[in-house]
């Protein structure tokens, strides 16, 4: 209950004090512009482009303790210094299961999150090279990412791979292959599949397969029906099913897409519970800072 009261106060505060947003966004833009000029020793008339999103997730499931997750991601282009480079900041756990919201309090989530800060170089052939550092453990990494898209018989196909080598954690490989088909002007059916290998203690492999029905309700509102299966394995056993997930995501942006909220009711059938049904609800709120 206290979380929802805090969420209401947060939302009302956004609308009541909207004047702080353009001030902070202008400060961010000016700071990045000065950094770009300093690094390049050039004062040509061109400004950085960036997108920064930060938010808090809270998940509630019957029979389980509430879980929280603070997350932030960013992509920044400094045009004078790096014509083909981008700075990025992302959550290290962004490709894991719905249980990645694994802190017992919001403060614990902020303190325990692991982020990647790095530099990305994009080539003309859909290949990107990356170098950076994992914080909360200080683990440098280097790697490459490849993404490709095509259309076959009206079906959009996207596939790719992301490989990173960490000095301490060693290999981290992600693969994906997604199929998408438009049903109407605002509806899209998708079959999305991903696989990840990590060298770590609790599991080595995970696979997520999902059937999604996307609905663009309007320019600021999207709805997604989804059915997912989540599987893991380690060096001691084969793949086993961890859970089924059936849910709906309602996503909406406010005030020129500066702020967002997502509501995600769902039903889970977990292996750990003998596949007995449980109900789950997640709410996410956050802020977007951007300059195109």
C-alpha positions, -999 to +999 in steps of 0.1 A: +000+000+000+028+024+009+043+018-026+011+028-044+008+060-022+044+068-031+036+061-068+006+085-067+027+112-050+054+107-076+029+110-105+012+141-091+046+156-085+055+152-121+025+170-133+026+197-106+063+205-111+068+200-148+090+231-150+120+212-137+121+188-167+131+213-195+156+229-170+173+196-164+171+185-200+187+217-211+214+212-185+220+177-198+222+189-234+245+218-226+268+195-205+271+169-233+277+197-259+305+212-238+320+177-234+319+171-271+336+205-278+363+199-252+371+164-265+371+175-302+386+210-298+359+222-322+330+246-318+311+239-350+273+243-348+261+208-341+245+193-309+246+159-293+218+135-296+208+113-267+181+091-251+181+084-214+154+063-197+152+057-159+125+040-140+114+018-111+096-016-114+077-032-086+063-068-089+038-085-066+029-122-067+008-142-044+029-164-021+060-143-029+076-112-014+074-080-034+103-075-058+117-042-070+141-031-097+156+003-105+169+005-141+185+030-164+197+029-200+212+055-223+225+060-258+245+092-265+260+105-297+287+132-295+289+143-332+321+162-332+341+137-312+326+104-324+310+104-359+306+067-358+306+060-321+279+061-294+282+060-257+258+035-240+247+027-205+225-004-199+214-028-173+235-060-172+205-081-164+182-066-190+180-099-210+170-122-181+136-134-169+107-115-153+123-124-120+152-100-127+132-076-105+149-093-076+155-067-048+133-067-017+133-029-014+138-001-039+169+010-021+184-025-024+177-025-061+195+008-066+225-004-045+228-039-061+222-031-098+249-038-122+254-015-152+275-016-184+291+017-196+307+014-229+315+027-264+299+013-296+312+016-331+288+009-360+301-003-393+282-001-426+274-039-426+251-040-395+281-050-373+289-031-341+319-034-319+318-026-282+342-020-254+333-010-218+331-017-181+307-036-159+302-017-127+294-033-093+323-056-097+345-036-121+347-061-150+360-047-184+346-063-215+349-062-253+327-077-280+307-075-312+270-073-321+253-082-354+217-074-363+199-081-396+163-077-408+145-090-439+110-096-452+098-130-465+063-135-478+050-105-458+067-117-426+094-095-411+124-115-398+150-101-375+179-120-362+213-114-346+240-121-321+257-102-293+290-116-279+309-101-251+340-113-233+345-101-197+378-102-180+363-118-148+331-134-160+344-146-194+319-154-222+285-139-226+266-148-258+231-138-268+212-149-299+178-139-311+154-146-340+121-129-342+092-132-367+065-105-371+034-102-392+010-072-395-026-082-389-041-047-394-030-011-393-026-011-355-021-049-347+010-070-351+016-107-343+051-117-334+070-149-324+101-139-305+129-162-295+162-156-276+190-176-261+218-165-237+249-183-225+268-170-195+296-185-176+284-182-140+276-203-110+238-206-110+230-212-147+248-213-180+220-213-205+186-196-208+160-196-236+129-175-238+102-181-265+073-158-267+041-153-287+032-116-287+002-096-300+011-059-302-016-032-304-008+005-311-038+021-294-026+056-302+006+076-305+012+074-267-004+041-258+005+005-266-009-028-254+008-062-257-007-096-251+021-122-244+026-158-237+062-168-228+081-199-218+114-196-199+139-225-198+173-228-181+201-253-178+236-256-163+265-279-167+248-306-146+215-310-164+196-304-196+172-276-203+142-276-180+111-254-181+111-229-152+077-213-159+049-203-183+039-167-184+005-153-197+000-116-194-008-082-208+014-051-208-003-016-209+023+011-217+016+048-219+037+079-221+027+114-208+036+150-214+053+149-247+066+114-240+087+126-211+072+102-186+059+067-189+039+041-170+034+004-176+009-020-159+015-057-164-010-082-149-001-118-155-006-154-146+024-177-140+027-215-138+060-222-120+080-254-120+090-248-084+053-248-074+044-279-094+030-256-121+002-244-099-012-211-110-001-178-094-011-143-101+014-115-106+011-077-111+040-054-120+039-016-123+067+005-138+070+043-138+099+064-151+112+094-170+126+098-206+152+124-213+159+128-250+171+151-278+167+140-314 
